[in-house]
Structure formats: C-alpha cells, structure tokens
Amino acid sequence: MLFTNILVAFDGSEPSSKALDKAIAFCREDASVKLHVLHIMNLRTMIIGEAMITPPANYEADLMKEAEEIAEEANRRTAGLPNAQAAVVYQGPPAKTILEYAKEQGCDLIVIGNRGHSGFTEMMLGSVSHNVAQHSPIPVLIVK
C-alpha cells in the first residue's frame, strides 16, 4: 500500500460516511495501515454587522453529545481493524483542525467527503474539503 497512516474526517454525513468506507477498504487491503478518525466540533459565534450572536448555554453540551455519538459510530464501524485508532473529537475550525491533526500524527493521506454538515458556512466560505485540498502538504482523497 502506498499510504501507511491515513486520516479520515468524519462528521456523520453521507459523504463522510462514504469517505470512512473508502478508508476502511484501504485498511482491509493492508492490515498494517494505521487509521485515524477525526470529528470536528465547531462552536461558532455569528457576527452580523456589529452584533455578535452567541449560541445558547445548552448548545455546547448538545453539540458535544452529538459529537460523542458520531465518534461512537465511527468506532463501531472501524472495530476489528487492527490499526484503527479510537475516533477523536476536536474543537475548532474544521479545515485547519484537520490539517493540524494530520501533521501532528504524521499522516500521509487525508480522506474526506466532498460535502458535509457545513451548510451556510460552506456557501459563504467554501467547502471544508476544498479548503483541506488546497492547503494540505499531503495527498487528499475527496470521496463523492
């Protein structure tokens, strides 16, 4: 296998699910491939004009619960792979966090879905997958 340390970004969406499937397939082809699954929890404060809107107090707790459920799903799907790391949840801007994590872990491939749960942010700032692909020093596989 050309790649030995793969990072897959997983947010529970259908495209990220396909990306996880592809990364799992790579690991099944070669049992020595190490797999990292990363979920990004992105707490955003919206700024509209001069007004700053912060989310309600329970928003962070609800988001963390959802993030833990997404990580558990990834762990169930990667169970049985000999070199799969437990899914981790990080907080921050998705593309930047994915790139930083890949660098920290010495990953040599990032696998990501072509679209995720970014909605309005994607429309305004561009997709996470596009941003990762544009700024990554390592190969990025965007799965449709």
N, CA, C and O of each residue as an XYZ file, in Angstrom:
576
protein
N       0.852     -1.189      0.000
C       0.000      0.000      0.000
C       0.887      1.238      0.000
O       1.905      1.295      0.690
N       0.493      2.191     -0.761
C       1.248      3.424     -0.888
C       1.179      4.270      0.386
O       2.141      4.960      0.723
N       0.050      4.220      1.091
C      -0.149      5.030      2.284
C      -0.160      4.137      3.513
O      -0.688      3.025      3.475
N       0.421      4.621      4.598
C       0.526      3.808      5.810
C      -0.127      4.437      7.029
O      -0.291      3.770      8.050
N      -0.504      5.707      6.942
C      -1.052      6.423      8.094
C      -2.143      7.374      7.588
O      -1.857      8.501      7.184
N      -3.389      6.908      7.615
C      -4.500      7.609      6.970
C      -5.383      8.305      8.001
O      -5.714      7.742      9.044
N      -5.752      9.531      7.684
C      -6.718     10.290      8.481
C      -8.000     10.423      7.688
O      -7.974     10.820      6.523
N      -9.123     10.093      8.308
C     -10.416     10.327      7.674
C     -11.189     11.310      8.549
O     -11.307     11.128      9.761
N     -11.710     12.352      7.910
C     -12.555     13.325      8.598
C     -13.987     12.804      8.532
O     -14.493     12.496      7.453
N     -14.632     12.707      9.684
C     -15.954     12.081      9.746
C     -16.902     12.956     10.550
O     -16.662     13.236     11.724
N     -17.998     13.391      9.894
C     -18.991     14.207     10.604
C     -20.363     13.549     10.663
O     -21.333     14.162     11.107
N     -20.441     12.300     10.214
C     -21.709     11.572     10.264
C     -22.574     11.769      9.030
O     -23.592     11.093      8.884
N     -22.201     12.668      8.148
C     -22.980     12.907      6.931
C     -22.760     11.762      5.948
O     -21.839     10.962      6.115
N     -23.606     11.684      4.924
C     -23.458     10.633      3.916
C     -22.100     10.704      3.196
O     -21.448      9.671      3.043
N     -21.653     11.894      2.748
C     -20.343     11.939      2.092
C     -19.198     11.510      3.015
O     -18.268     10.835      2.573
N     -19.260     11.895      4.282
C     -18.177     11.489      5.182
C     -18.269      9.996      5.492
O     -17.255      9.351      5.758
N     -19.472      9.454      5.458
C     -19.650      8.013      5.642
C     -18.997      7.251      4.487
O     -18.362      6.217      4.695
N     -19.160      7.772      3.272
C     -18.508      7.156      2.113
C     -16.986      7.273      2.228
O     -16.259      6.355      1.845
N     -16.511      8.391      2.750
C     -15.069      8.567      2.949
C     -14.553      7.554      3.971
O     -13.485      6.972      3.785
N     -15.306      7.345      5.043
C     -14.910      6.353      6.046
C     -14.893      4.961      5.436
O     -13.978      4.180      5.701
N     -15.894      4.641      4.623
C     -15.922      3.338      3.945
C     -14.673      3.136      3.089
O     -14.086      2.054      3.089
N     -14.269      4.176      2.360
C     -13.088      4.090      1.494
C     -11.825      3.877      2.339
O     -10.975      3.060      1.987
N     -11.705      4.596      3.431
C     -10.535      4.449      4.300
C     -10.500      3.049      4.921
O      -9.435      2.443      5.037
N     -11.665      2.541      5.318
C     -11.744      1.185      5.867
C     -11.313      0.173      4.808
O     -10.611     -0.789      5.119
N     -11.724      0.383      3.576
C     -11.332     -0.519      2.484
C      -9.812     -0.532      2.309
O      -9.223     -1.591      2.095
N      -9.179      0.630      2.399
C      -7.716      0.689      2.313
C      -7.091     -0.142      3.431
O      -6.122     -0.866      3.204
N      -7.640     -0.038      4.624
C      -7.100     -0.770      5.774
C      -7.310     -2.275      5.635
O      -6.483     -3.066      6.088
N      -8.402     -2.662      5.019
C      -8.648     -4.094      4.810
C      -7.708     -4.671      3.750
O      -7.375     -5.855      3.789
N      -7.283     -3.830      2.804
C      -6.325     -4.277      1.789
C      -4.952     -4.526      2.399
O      -4.217     -5.407      1.953
N      -4.612     -3.749      3.416
C      -3.300     -3.861      4.046
C      -3.474     -3.634      5.546
O      -3.708     -2.508      5.986
N      -3.359     -4.700      6.323
C      -3.606     -4.641      7.767
C      -2.605     -3.772      8.518
O      -2.829     -3.440      9.682
N      -1.501     -3.398      7.868
C      -0.516     -2.561      8.559
C      -0.859     -1.071      8.491
O      -0.216     -0.264      9.161
N      -1.857     -0.696      7.696
C      -2.238      0.711      7.566
C      -2.886      1.186      8.864
O      -3.806      0.555      9.385
N      -2.393      2.298      9.368
C      -2.932      2.904     10.583
C      -4.032      3.877     10.181
O      -3.855      4.672      9.258
N      -5.173      3.817     10.876
C      -6.323      4.665     10.547
C      -6.692      5.555     11.728
O      -6.871      5.086     12.852
N      -6.799      6.836     11.446
C      -7.267      7.827     12.423
C      -8.611      8.350     11.936
O      -8.769      8.649     10.752
N      -9.578      8.462     12.838
C     -10.870      9.068     12.503
C     -11.001     10.312     13.365
O     -10.855     10.255     14.586
N     -11.278     11.432     12.719
C     -11.360     12.715     13.407
C     -12.718     13.352     13.159
O     -13.165     13.468     12.018
N     -13.365     13.761     14.235
C     -14.602     14.531     14.132
C     -14.332     15.909     14.721
O     -13.765     16.028     15.807
N     -14.737     16.936     14.007
C     -14.529     18.313     14.449
C     -15.829     18.876     14.985
O     -16.854     18.872     14.303
N     -15.776     19.355     16.204
C     -16.909     20.057     16.814
C     -16.594     21.548     16.669
O     -15.620     22.044     17.235
N     -17.414     22.241     15.918
C     -17.130     23.638     15.621
C     -18.175     24.539     16.269
O     -19.287     24.683     15.761
N     -17.803     25.145     17.397
C     -18.675     26.118     18.057
C     -18.460     27.459     17.388
O     -17.357     28.006     17.404
N     -19.505     27.975     16.810
C     -19.365     29.228     16.074
C     -20.149     30.348     16.767
O     -21.249     30.142     17.278
N     -19.549     31.523     16.766
C     -20.229     32.737     17.161
C     -20.501     33.499     15.877
O     -19.584     33.780     15.106
N     -21.759     33.833     15.651
C     -22.094     34.547     14.425
C     -21.946     36.044     14.636
O     -22.348     36.582     15.667
N     -21.368     36.702     13.656
C     -21.253     38.158     13.690
C     -22.011     38.688     12.492
O     -21.681     38.388     11.344
N     -23.038     39.482     12.775
C     -23.864     40.082     11.735
C     -23.794     41.592     11.938
O     -24.344     42.141     12.892
N     -23.101     42.240     11.009
C     -22.897     43.678     11.176
C     -22.045     43.916     12.405
O     -20.916     43.432     12.487
N     -22.578     44.657     13.356
C     -21.860     44.914     14.607
C     -22.346     44.025     15.731
O     -21.795     44.062     16.832
N     -23.369     43.227     15.475
C     -23.920     42.355     16.520
C     -23.207     41.008     16.530
O     -22.949     40.414     15.483
N     -22.897     40.544     17.728
C     -22.305     39.227     17.891
C     -23.340     38.354     18.589
O     -23.824     38.684     19.672
N     -23.673     37.227     17.948
C     -24.694     36.333     18.489
C     -24.002     35.076     18.988
O     -23.377     34.352     18.213
N     -24.115     34.822     20.271
C     -23.529     33.611     20.831
C     -24.620     32.567     20.994
O     -25.776     32.904     21.247
N     -24.253     31.300     20.848
C     -25.254     30.242     20.988
C     -25.751     30.131     22.427
O     -25.062     30.561     23.352
N     -26.956     29.553     22.629
C     -27.472     29.382     23.982
C     -26.564     28.475     24.810
O     -25.770     27.712     24.260
N     -26.687     28.560     26.127
C     -25.811     27.841     27.053
C     -25.816     26.331     26.821
O     -24.762     25.703     26.914
N     -26.947     25.743     26.528
C     -27.012     24.290     26.363
C     -26.523     23.834     24.986
O     -26.395     22.633     24.750
N     -26.252     24.753     24.094
C     -25.818     24.424     22.738
C     -24.521     23.611     22.738
O     -24.407     22.613     22.026
N     -23.550     24.043     23.537
C     -22.267     23.344     23.580
C     -22.436     21.919     24.104
O     -21.828     20.988     23.575
N     -23.252     21.744     25.132
C     -23.486     20.398     25.675
C     -24.176     19.508     24.644
O     -23.818     18.340     24.490
N     -25.166     20.061     23.937
C     -25.855     19.291     22.894
C     -24.900     18.923     21.763
O     -24.936     17.804     21.252
N     -24.049     19.865     21.377
C     -23.085     19.626     20.316
C     -22.072     18.557     20.736
O     -21.686     17.713     19.927
N     -21.647     18.595     21.994
C     -20.701     17.595     22.492
C     -21.336     16.211     22.525
O     -20.683     15.222     22.191
N     -22.599     16.131     22.923
C     -23.297     14.840     22.937
C     -23.381     14.279     21.516
O     -23.126     13.095     21.299
N     -23.736     15.124     20.556
C     -23.807     14.691     19.159
C     -22.432     14.244     18.660
O     -22.322     13.242     17.954
N     -21.388     14.987     19.024
C     -20.029     14.643     18.604
C     -19.616     13.283     19.162
O     -18.986     12.489     18.462
N     -19.964     13.014     20.410
C     -19.631     11.719     21.015
C     -20.375     10.585     20.322
O     -19.820      9.500     20.145
N     -21.617     10.820     19.931
C     -22.388      9.795     19.206
C     -21.769      9.522     17.833
O     -21.712      8.374     17.394
N     -21.310     10.567     17.161
C     -20.672     10.414     15.852
C     -19.366      9.629     16.008
O     -19.070      8.748     15.201
N     -18.591      9.948     17.040
C     -17.342      9.222     17.283
C     -17.617      7.753     17.599
O     -16.888      6.871     17.145
N     -18.667      7.490     18.377
C     -19.029      6.104     18.693
C     -19.409      5.331     17.426
O     -19.046      4.164     17.273
N     -20.141      5.988     16.520
C     -20.495      5.334     15.250
C     -19.231      4.966     14.481
O     -19.122      3.855     13.962
N     -18.282      5.887     14.406
C     -17.025      5.615     13.705
C     -16.283      4.455     14.370
O     -15.721      3.602     13.684
N     -16.282      4.423     15.693
C     -15.600      3.344     16.411
C     -16.258      1.993     16.141
O     -15.565      0.985     16.002
N     -17.583      1.964     16.064
C     -18.284      0.714     15.737
C     -17.893      0.235     14.344
O     -17.670     -0.955     14.119
N     -17.816      1.184     13.416
C     -17.528      0.825     12.020
C     -16.078      0.407     11.809
O     -15.784     -0.339     10.875
N     -15.171      0.873     12.655
C     -13.755      0.519     12.494
C     -13.327     -0.599     13.442
O     -12.172     -1.023     13.422
N     -14.247     -1.071     14.263
C     -13.924     -2.173     15.177
C     -13.444     -3.367     14.353
O     -14.016     -3.679     13.309
N     -12.426     -4.010     14.812
C     -11.905     -5.163     14.095
C     -10.746     -4.833     13.173
O     -10.047     -5.739     12.719
N     -10.529     -3.568     12.889
C      -9.353     -3.190     12.109
C      -8.168     -3.131     13.073
O      -8.241     -2.434     14.084
N      -7.092     -3.839     12.787
C      -6.013     -3.962     13.763
C      -5.309     -2.657     14.121
O      -4.817     -2.518     15.241
N      -5.249     -1.711     13.212
C      -4.524     -0.466     13.488
C      -5.412      0.766     13.469
O      -4.938      1.867     13.193
N      -6.683      0.594     13.758
C      -7.586      1.746     13.820
C      -7.498      2.369     15.208
O      -7.654      1.689     16.222
N      -7.250      3.652     15.234
C      -7.235      4.396     16.489
C      -8.672      4.753     16.855
O      -9.513      4.909     15.969
N      -8.960      4.883     18.128
C     -10.291      5.318     18.539
C     -10.555      6.698     17.949
O      -9.665      7.548     17.912
N     -11.779      6.914     17.490
C     -12.151      8.210     16.920
C     -11.982      9.293     17.977
O     -12.288      9.091     19.152
N     -11.492     10.438     17.539
C     -11.300     11.553     18.459
C     -12.153     12.738     18.032
O     -12.464     12.910     16.853
N     -12.520     13.539     18.999
C     -13.301     14.747     18.765
C     -12.419     15.936     19.131
O     -11.917     16.030     20.251
N     -12.240     16.831     18.183
C     -11.507     18.065     18.418
C     -12.462     19.227     18.193
O     -13.489     19.089     17.529
N     -12.110     20.354     18.750
C     -12.915     21.557     18.579
C     -12.092     22.584     17.817
O     -10.908     22.775     18.095
N     -12.733     23.248     16.849
C     -12.046     24.297     16.115
C     -12.563     24.421     14.703
O     -13.515     23.741     14.318
N     -11.936     25.290     13.929
C     -12.322     25.424     12.519
C     -11.975     24.124     11.793
O     -10.830     23.677     11.857
N     -12.940     23.508     11.104
C     -12.733     22.166     10.564
C     -11.497     21.974      9.693
O     -10.682     21.101      9.991
N     -11.331     22.742      8.646
C     -10.211     22.515      7.724
C      -8.871     22.680      8.438
O      -7.980     21.844      8.293
N      -8.734     23.729      9.187
C      -7.477     23.995      9.895
C      -7.184     22.880     10.898
O      -6.042     22.435     11.020
N      -8.196     22.437     11.602
C      -8.021     21.393     12.610
C      -7.639     20.066     11.961
O      -6.788     19.343     12.479
N      -8.264     19.745     10.831
C      -7.921     18.517     10.103
C      -6.454     18.552      9.685
O      -5.730     17.575      9.881
N      -6.019     19.654      9.120
C      -4.633     19.776      8.659
C      -3.640     19.701      9.816
O      -2.595     19.061      9.698
N      -3.959     20.349     10.926
C      -3.071     20.315     12.093
C      -2.981     18.902     12.666
O      -1.897     18.436     13.016
N      -4.122     18.225     12.759
C      -4.129     16.861     13.287
C      -3.314     15.929     12.387
O      -2.536     15.113     12.883
N      -3.487     16.044     11.086
C      -2.736     15.211     10.136
C      -1.232     15.412     10.311
O      -0.461     14.454     10.272
N      -0.827     16.653     10.503
C       0.595     16.956     10.701
C       1.093     16.363     12.014
O       2.146     15.727     12.050
N       0.333     16.572     13.100
C       0.722     16.065     14.421
C       0.887     14.543     14.422
O       1.785     14.011     15.074
N       0.021     13.855     13.694
C       0.016     12.389     13.701
C       0.892     11.787     12.603
O       1.014     10.565     12.512
N       1.493     12.617     11.784
C       2.347     12.119     10.707
C       1.575     11.372      9.626
O       2.093     10.427      9.031
N       0.338     11.794      9.370
C      -0.488     11.125      8.360
C       0.075     11.386      6.968
O       0.656     12.439      6.703
N      -0.108     10.407      6.084
C       0.371     10.575      4.716
C      -0.770     10.603      3.695
O      -0.527     10.651      2.489
N      -2.018     10.573      4.182
C      -3.200     10.714      3.327
C      -4.361     11.197      4.172
O      -4.558     10.738      5.297
N      -5.130     12.130      3.624
C      -6.382     12.581      4.243
C      -7.511     12.139      3.331
O      -7.487     12.398      2.128
N      -8.504     11.468      3.913
C      -9.692     11.053      3.166
C     -10.863     11.843      3.731
O     -11.081     11.867      4.942
N     -11.615     12.489      2.844
C     -12.692     13.377      3.291
C     -13.836     13.325      2.287
O     -13.611     13.148      1.090
N     -15.058     13.477      2.772
C     -16.219     13.537      1.890
C     -16.260     14.863      1.161
O     -15.688     15.853      1.617
N     -16.942     14.877      0.023
C     -16.955     16.113     -0.769
C     -17.822     17.202     -0.165
O     -17.617     18.382     -0.452
N     -18.766     16.838      0.648
C     -19.585     17.835      1.354
C     -19.999     17.234      2.678
O     -20.184     16.023      2.795
N     -20.143     18.097      3.681
C     -20.548     17.615      4.995
C     -21.687     18.437      5.548
O     -22.610     18.813      4.825
N     -21.615     18.707      6.820
C     -22.684     19.429      7.509
C     -22.423     20.922      7.622
O     -22.903     21.540      8.572
N     -21.693     21.525      6.710
C     -21.300     22.911      6.925
C     -22.330     23.949      6.487
O     -22.249     25.091      6.939
N     -23.287     23.614      5.634
C     -24.410     24.482      5.294
C     -24.066     25.898      4.898
O     -23.357     26.125      3.917
N     -24.574     26.861      5.670
C     -24.404     28.283      5.395
C     -22.917     28.656      5.337
O     -22.506     29.443      4.486
N     -22.121     28.091      6.239
C     -20.688     28.393      6.256
C     -20.044     27.987      4.943
O     -19.198     28.708      4.414
N     -20.444     26.826      4.410
C     -19.874     26.371      3.139
C     -20.201     27.368      2.041
O     -19.343     27.701      1.225
N     -21.431     27.841      2.019
C     -21.848     28.784      0.990
C     -21.022     30.076      1.083
O     -20.649     30.649      0.060
N     -20.744     30.524      2.289
C     -20.046     31.790      2.479
C     -18.526     31.661      2.357
O     -17.878     32.560      1.822
N     -17.949     30.569      2.840
C     -16.506     30.461      2.934
C     -15.893     29.376      2.051
O     -14.671     29.324      1.907
N     -16.702     28.526      1.470
C     -16.176     27.423      0.677
C     -16.198     26.142      1.487
O     -16.264     26.173      2.716
N     -16.142     25.022      0.796
C     -16.270     23.752      1.483
C     -15.011     23.394      2.256
O     -13.910     23.828      1.918
N     -15.194     22.605      3.288
C     -14.072     22.129      4.092
C     -13.152     21.278      3.223
O     -11.932     21.432      3.274
N     -13.733     20.382      2.425
C     -12.901     19.503      1.596
C     -12.050     20.318      0.618
O     -10.880     20.002      0.404
N     -12.621     21.343      0.037
C     -11.869     22.192     -0.891
C     -10.725     22.891     -0.149
O      -9.600     22.944     -0.645
N     -11.012     23.417      1.019
C     -10.011     24.118      1.816
C      -8.880     23.173      2.208
O      -7.707     23.536      2.118
N      -9.227     21.962      2.644
C      -8.209     20.973      3.020
C      -7.348     20.638      1.803
O      -6.120     20.624      1.895
N      -7.982     20.369      0.677
C      -7.240     20.007     -0.531
C      -6.301     21.126     -0.976
O      -5.189     20.860     -1.431
N      -6.737     22.353     -0.849
C      -5.928     23.490     -1.291
C      -4.711     23.730     -0.399
O      -3.682     24.212     -0.873
N      -4.821     23.398      0.887
C      -3.763     23.750      1.839
C      -2.958     22.567      2.370
O      -2.009     22.759      3.131
N      -3.318     21.374      1.987
C      -2.646     20.185      2.518
C      -1.316     19.922      1.817
O      -1.236     19.963      0.589
N      -0.266     19.651      2.608
C       1.012     19.277      2.011
C       1.063     17.785      1.642
O       2.014     17.335      1.002
N       0.043     17.025      2.047
C      -0.029     15.594      1.737
C      -1.234     15.336      0.829
O      -2.118     16.188      0.736
N      -1.288     14.200      0.167
C      -2.429     13.907     -0.704
C      -3.754     13.906      0.043
O      -3.834     13.498      1.202
N      -4.785     14.370     -0.644
C      -6.148     14.382     -0.114
C      -7.037     13.637     -1.104
O      -7.058     13.948     -2.295
N      -7.757     12.665     -0.603
C      -8.726     11.941     -1.417
C     -10.108     12.451     -1.044
O     -10.559     12.268      0.087
N     -10.785     13.096     -2.000
C     -12.132     13.597     -1.773
C     -13.090     12.583     -2.362
O     -13.084     12.332     -3.567
N     -13.918     11.999     -1.499
C     -14.825     10.929     -1.909
C     -16.200     11.506     -2.160
O     -16.739     12.242     -1.334
N     -16.775     11.161     -3.328
C     -18.130     11.619     -3.669
C     -19.130     10.556     -3.346
O     -20.327     10.749     -3.560
